[in-house]
Amino acid sequence: MSKKKAANKQKYIAKNRRALHNYEVVERFETGIVLNGTEVKSLRAGKMSFADAYASIKDGEVWMHNTHIDEYTHANRFNHNPDRPRKLLLHKKEILRLHQKVKQEGFTLVPLSFYFKESWVKVELGLCKGKKQHDQRQDMAKRDAKRQIERAMKRKY
C-alpha cells in the first residue's frame, strides 16, 4: 500500500451509537476541534465518552458540550479540565447556515464520531432531528425483519 493511501485512512476513536438511535441524521459535517496536548494523548489512548454530547452556536462559533475526555495519566500539573466546552472549527458560511436551521427548524447538532485523519482529530457533526418513540420502534422492527430475511437467505443457499 502506498504512503498516500495510508495517510488518508481514518482511525476511529469513538462512535456515538446512541445518537443514531435517538436522532434522524439529516446532514453530516466534518469539523476540526481545538484541543490541548494532553487531550490528544488521552484520545490516542481512547479515553473519552460523549453519549449525551451536543453542540451549540454562540457568537458565531460552534461549541461542543458534555464531552468527557479523561485526564492524561502521565501528565503533570498542566493537565486539562476533562469536561470543558470545546470549540469546533467550521467555515463561517456553514456556521451561519447551521445557525438558521437550528434556530428556525428545530434541529440539533450532535457529534456522531471522533476520529484521527492523518495527525488531526476530527469530529463528525450531525444535523439531527429527534425521533419519537414510535419511530424508534419502527426502526428496530425493520432491522429485525432485515436480519430474519438475511438468515433465511443464508440457510437457503
C-alpha positions as protocol buffer text, in pm:
chain_id: "A"
residue {
  index: 1
  type: MET
  ca { x: 0 y: 0 z: 0 }
}
residue {
  index: 2
  type: SER
  ca { x: 138 y: 341 z: -89 }
}
residue {
  index: 3
  type: LYS
  ca { x: 205 y: 617 z: 163 }
}
residue {
  index: 4
  type: LYS
  ca { x: -74 y: 835 z: 23 }
}
residue {
  index: 5
  type: LYS
  ca { x: -336 y: 568 z: 80 }
}
residue {
  index: 6
  type: ALA
  ca { x: -210 y: 502 z: 430 }
}
residue {
  index: 7
  type: ALA
  ca { x: -214 y: 873 z: 512 }
}
residue {
  index: 8
  type: ASN
  ca { x: -579 y: 917 z: 411 }
}
residue {
  index: 9
  type: LYS
  ca { x: -711 y: 642 z: 637 }
}
residue {
  index: 10
  type: GLN
  ca { x: -928 y: 735 z: 930 }
}
residue {
  index: 11
  type: LYS
  ca { x: -869 y: 577 z: 1269 }
}
residue {
  index: 12
  type: TYR
  ca { x: -1189 y: 596 z: 1472 }
}
residue {
  index: 13
  type: ILE
  ca { x: -1160 y: 690 z: 1839 }
}
residue {
  index: 14
  type: ALA
  ca { x: -1529 y: 655 z: 1928 }
}
residue {
  index: 15
  type: LYS
  ca { x: -1874 y: 647 z: 1766 }
}
residue {
  index: 16
  type: ASN
  ca { x: -2197 y: 774 z: 1917 }
}
residue {
  index: 17
  type: ARG
  ca { x: -2441 y: 486 z: 1866 }
}
residue {
  index: 18
  type: ARG
  ca { x: -2699 y: 641 z: 2097 }
}
residue {
  index: 19
  type: ALA
  ca { x: -2728 y: 944 z: 1868 }
}
residue {
  index: 20
  type: LEU
  ca { x: -2820 y: 722 z: 1572 }
}
residue {
  index: 21
  type: HIS
  ca { x: -3090 y: 558 z: 1785 }
}
residue {
  index: 22
  type: ASN
  ca { x: -3238 y: 883 z: 1924 }
}
residue {
  index: 23
  type: TYR
  ca { x: -3199 y: 1111 z: 1622 }
}
residue {
  index: 24
  type: GLU
  ca { x: -3257 y: 1108 z: 1249 }
}
residue {
  index: 25
  type: VAL
  ca { x: -2939 y: 1242 z: 1087 }
}
residue {
  index: 26
  type: VAL
  ca { x: -3025 y: 1487 z: 808 }
}
residue {
  index: 27
  type: GLU
  ca { x: -2677 y: 1611 z: 721 }
}
residue {
  index: 28
  type: ARG
  ca { x: -2319 y: 1533 z: 830 }
}
residue {
  index: 29
  type: PHE
  ca { x: -2022 y: 1768 z: 864 }
}
residue {
  index: 30
  type: GLU
  ca { x: -1654 y: 1701 z: 921 }
}
residue {
  index: 31
  type: THR
  ca { x: -1520 y: 1954 z: 1172 }
}
residue {
  index: 32
  type: GLY
  ca { x: -1192 y: 2020 z: 1340 }
}
residue {
  index: 33
  type: ILE
  ca { x: -1168 y: 2062 z: 1715 }
}
residue {
  index: 34
  type: VAL
  ca { x: -949 y: 2279 z: 1937 }
}
residue {
  index: 35
  type: LEU
  ca { x: -766 y: 2058 z: 2188 }
}
residue {
  index: 36
  type: ASN
  ca { x: -475 y: 2074 z: 2433 }
}
residue {
  index: 37
  type: GLY
  ca { x: -178 y: 1839 z: 2402 }
}
residue {
  index: 38
  type: THR
  ca { x: -284 y: 1622 z: 2694 }
}
residue {
  index: 39
  type: GLU
  ca { x: -632 y: 1584 z: 2542 }
}
residue {
  index: 40
  type: VAL
  ca { x: -485 y: 1448 z: 2219 }
}
residue {
  index: 41
  type: LYS
  ca { x: -271 y: 1200 z: 2412 }
}
residue {
  index: 42
  type: SER
  ca { x: -574 y: 1087 z: 2609 }
}
residue {
  index: 43
  type: LEU
  ca { x: -774 y: 1046 z: 2285 }
}
residue {
  index: 44
  type: ARG
  ca { x: -495 y: 832 z: 2137 }
}
residue {
  index: 45
  type: ALA
  ca { x: -547 y: 604 z: 2436 }
}
residue {
  index: 46
  type: GLY
  ca { x: -924 y: 602 z: 2365 }
}
residue {
  index: 47
  type: LYS
  ca { x: -1021 y: 759 z: 2699 }
}
residue {
  index: 48
  type: MET
  ca { x: -1337 y: 953 z: 2620 }
}
residue {
  index: 49
  type: SER
  ca { x: -1715 y: 944 z: 2634 }
}
residue {
  index: 50
  type: PHE
  ca { x: -1971 y: 1162 z: 2462 }
}
residue {
  index: 51
  type: ALA
  ca { x: -2306 y: 982 z: 2484 }
}
residue {
  index: 52
  type: ASP
  ca { x: -2501 y: 1295 z: 2590 }
}
residue {
  index: 53
  type: ALA
  ca { x: -2292 y: 1545 z: 2394 }
}
residue {
  index: 54
  type: TYR
  ca { x: -2437 y: 1823 z: 2183 }
}
residue {
  index: 55
  type: ALA
  ca { x: -2312 y: 2133 z: 2004 }
}
residue {
  index: 56
  type: SER
  ca { x: -2441 y: 2488 z: 2025 }
}
residue {
  index: 57
  type: ILE
  ca { x: -2372 y: 2806 z: 1833 }
}
residue {
  index: 58
  type: LYS
  ca { x: -2279 y: 3113 z: 2034 }
}
residue {
  index: 59
  type: ASP
  ca { x: -2136 y: 3441 z: 1897 }
}
residue {
  index: 60
  type: GLY
  ca { x: -2065 y: 3290 z: 1555 }
}
residue {
  index: 61
  type: GLU
  ca { x: -1870 y: 2994 z: 1699 }
}
residue {
  index: 62
  type: VAL
  ca { x: -1969 y: 2631 z: 1745 }
}
residue {
  index: 63
  type: TRP
  ca { x: -1907 y: 2482 z: 2092 }
}
residue {
  index: 64
  type: MET
  ca { x: -1939 y: 2118 z: 2195 }
}
residue {
  index: 65
  type: HIS
  ca { x: -2070 y: 2040 z: 2545 }
}
residue {
  index: 66
  type: ASN
  ca { x: -2093 y: 1728 z: 2767 }
}
residue {
  index: 67
  type: THR
  ca { x: -1787 y: 1564 z: 2614 }
}
residue {
  index: 68
  type: HIS
  ca { x: -1565 y: 1395 z: 2870 }
}
residue {
  index: 69
  type: ILE
  ca { x: -1201 y: 1339 z: 2775 }
}
residue {
  index: 70
  type: ASP
  ca { x: -1019 y: 1175 z: 3067 }
}
residue {
  index: 71
  type: GLU
  ca { x: -713 y: 1339 z: 3212 }
}
residue {
  index: 72
  type: TYR
  ca { x: -386 y: 1205 z: 3073 }
}
residue {
  index: 73
  type: THR
  ca { x: -235 y: 978 z: 3340 }
}
residue {
  index: 74
  type: HIS
  ca { x: 130 y: 1069 z: 3272 }
}
residue {
  index: 75
  type: ALA
  ca { x: 75 y: 1445 z: 3268 }
}
residue {
  index: 76
  type: ASN
  ca { x: 193 y: 1685 z: 3533 }
}
residue {
  index: 77
  type: ARG
  ca { x: 12 y: 1985 z: 3681 }
}
residue {
  index: 78
  type: PHE
  ca { x: -70 y: 2121 z: 3334 }
}
residue {
  index: 79
  type: ASN
  ca { x: -337 y: 1858 z: 3271 }
}
residue {
  index: 80
  type: HIS
  ca { x: -666 y: 1964 z: 3109 }
}
residue {
  index: 81
  type: ASN
  ca { x: -1017 y: 2001 z: 3255 }
}
residue {
  index: 82
  type: PRO
  ca { x: -1199 y: 1683 z: 3136 }
}
residue {
  index: 83
  type: ASP
  ca { x: -1547 y: 1837 z: 3100 }
}
residue {
  index: 84
  type: ARG
  ca { x: -1472 y: 2177 z: 2946 }
}
residue {
  index: 85
  type: PRO
  ca { x: -1663 y: 2300 z: 2639 }
}
residue {
  index: 86
  type: ARG
  ca { x: -1456 y: 2258 z: 2323 }
}
residue {
  index: 87
  type: LYS
  ca { x: -1460 y: 2477 z: 2015 }
}
residue {
  index: 88
  type: LEU
  ca { x: -1540 y: 2316 z: 1679 }
}
residue {
  index: 89
  type: LEU
  ca { x: -1389 y: 2455 z: 1360 }
}
residue {
  index: 90
  type: LEU
  ca { x: -1621 y: 2520 z: 1064 }
}
residue {
  index: 91
  type: HIS
  ca { x: -1633 y: 2774 z: 783 }
}
residue {
  index: 92
  type: LYS
  ca { x: -1831 y: 3091 z: 854 }
}
residue {
  index: 93
  type: LYS
  ca { x: -2090 y: 3015 z: 583 }
}
residue {
  index: 94
  type: GLU
  ca { x: -2151 y: 2668 z: 729 }
}
residue {
  index: 95
  type: ILE
  ca { x: -2193 y: 2814 z: 1078 }
}
residue {
  index: 96
  type: LEU
  ca { x: -2448 y: 3071 z: 956 }
}
residue {
  index: 97
  type: ARG
  ca { x: -2645 y: 2805 z: 766 }
}
residue {
  index: 98
  type: LEU
  ca { x: -2644 y: 2571 z: 1066 }
}
residue {
  index: 99
  type: HIS
  ca { x: -2749 y: 2854 z: 1298 }
}
residue {
  index: 100
  type: GLN
  ca { x: -3052 y: 2928 z: 1081 }
}
residue {
  index: 101
  type: LYS
  ca { x: -3159 y: 2564 z: 1069 }
}
residue {
  index: 102
  type: VAL
  ca { x: -3113 y: 2508 z: 1442 }
}
residue {
  index: 103
  type: LYS
  ca { x: -3298 y: 2828 z: 1530 }
}
residue {
  index: 104
  type: GLN
  ca { x: -3591 y: 2805 z: 1287 }
}
residue {
  index: 105
  type: GLU
  ca { x: -3647 y: 2440 z: 1206 }
}
residue {
  index: 106
  type: GLY
  ca { x: -3577 y: 2278 z: 1543 }
}
residue {
  index: 107
  type: PHE
  ca { x: -3270 y: 2075 z: 1451 }
}
residue {
  index: 108
  type: THR
  ca { x: -2999 y: 1971 z: 1696 }
}
residue {
  index: 109
  type: LEU
  ca { x: -2624 y: 1948 z: 1642 }
}
residue {
  index: 110
  type: VAL
  ca { x: -2493 y: 1615 z: 1770 }
}
residue {
  index: 111
  type: PRO
  ca { x: -2137 y: 1477 z: 1748 }
}
residue {
  index: 112
  type: LEU
  ca { x: -2157 y: 1136 z: 1578 }
}
residue {
  index: 113
  type: SER
  ca { x: -1794 y: 1022 z: 1589 }
}
residue {
  index: 114
  type: PHE
  ca { x: -1437 y: 1120 z: 1674 }
}
residue {
  index: 115
  type: TYR
  ca { x: -1152 y: 1003 z: 1454 }
}
residue {
  index: 116
  type: PHE
  ca { x: -794 y: 1075 z: 1353 }
}
residue {
  index: 117
  type: LYS
  ca { x: -744 y: 1190 z: 996 }
}
residue {
  index: 118
  type: GLU
  ca { x: -372 y: 1188 z: 934 }
}
residue {
  index: 119
  type: SER
  ca { x: -249 y: 1351 z: 1258 }
}
residue {
  index: 120
  type: TRP
  ca { x: -557 y: 1570 z: 1315 }
}
residue {
  index: 121
  type: VAL
  ca { x: -850 y: 1492 z: 1541 }
}
residue {
  index: 122
  type: LYS
  ca { x: -1179 y: 1535 z: 1354 }
}
residue {
  index: 123
  type: VAL
  ca { x: -1539 y: 1530 z: 1474 }
}
residue {
  index: 124
  type: GLU
  ca { x: -1827 y: 1416 z: 1256 }
}
residue {
  index: 125
  type: LEU
  ca { x: -2109 y: 1652 z: 1347 }
}
residue {
  index: 126
  type: GLY
  ca { x: -2465 y: 1567 z: 1252 }
}
residue {
  index: 127
  type: LEU
  ca { x: -2757 y: 1800 z: 1191 }
}
residue {
  index: 128
  type: CYS
  ca { x: -3026 y: 1588 z: 1354 }
}
residue {
  index: 129
  type: LYS
  ca { x: -3396 y: 1584 z: 1419 }
}
residue {
  index: 130
  type: GLY
  ca { x: -3527 y: 1396 z: 1723 }
}
residue {
  index: 131
  type: LYS
  ca { x: -3710 y: 1066 z: 1674 }
}
residue {
  index: 132
  type: LYS
  ca { x: -4034 y: 989 z: 1851 }
}
residue {
  index: 133
  type: GLN
  ca { x: -4076 y: 663 z: 2043 }
}
residue {
  index: 134
  type: HIS
  ca { x: -4282 y: 502 z: 1765 }
}
residue {
  index: 135
  type: ASP
  ca { x: -4015 y: 593 z: 1507 }
}
residue {
  index: 136
  type: GLN
  ca { x: -3751 y: 416 z: 1718 }
}
residue {
  index: 137
  type: ARG
  ca { x: -3972 y: 108 z: 1740 }
}
residue {
  index: 138
  type: GLN
  ca { x: -4025 y: 111 z: 1363 }
}
residue {
  index: 139
  type: ASP
  ca { x: -3650 y: 122 z: 1303 }
}
residue {
  index: 140
  type: MET
  ca { x: -3597 y: -171 z: 1539 }
}
residue {
  index: 141
  type: ALA
  ca { x: -3870 y: -371 z: 1363 }
}
residue {
  index: 142
  type: LYS
  ca { x: -3711 y: -300 z: 1022 }
}
residue {
  index: 143
  type: ARG
  ca { x: -3369 y: -414 z: 1148 }
}
residue {
  index: 144
  type: ASP
  ca { x: -3517 y: -735 z: 1291 }
}
residue {
  index: 145
  type: ALA
  ca { x: -3702 y: -811 z: 967 }
}
residue {
  index: 146
  type: LYS
  ca { x: -3387 y: -750 z: 765 }
}
residue {
  index: 147
  type: ARG
  ca { x: -3189 y: -988 z: 990 }
}
residue {
  index: 148
  type: GLN
  ca { x: -3454 y: -1260 z: 954 }
}
residue {
  index: 149
  type: ILE
  ca { x: -3450 y: -1225 z: 574 }
}
residue {
  index: 150
  type: GLU
  ca { x: -3070 y: -1249 z: 567 }
}
residue {
  index: 151
  type: ARG
  ca { x: -3077 y: -1560 z: 788 }
}
residue {
  index: 152
  type: ALA
  ca { x: -3339 y: -1724 z: 567 }
}
residue {
  index: 153
  type: MET
  ca { x: -3138 y: -1645 z: 253 }
}
residue {
  index: 154
  type: LYS
  ca { x: -2822 y: -1782 z: 415 }
}
residue {
  index: 155
  type: ARG
  ca { x: -2996 y: -2112 z: 505 }
}
residue {
  index: 156
  type: LYS
  ca { x: -3140 y: -2141 z: 156 }
}
residue {
  index: 157
  type: TYR
  ca { x: -2802 y: -2115 z: -19 }
}
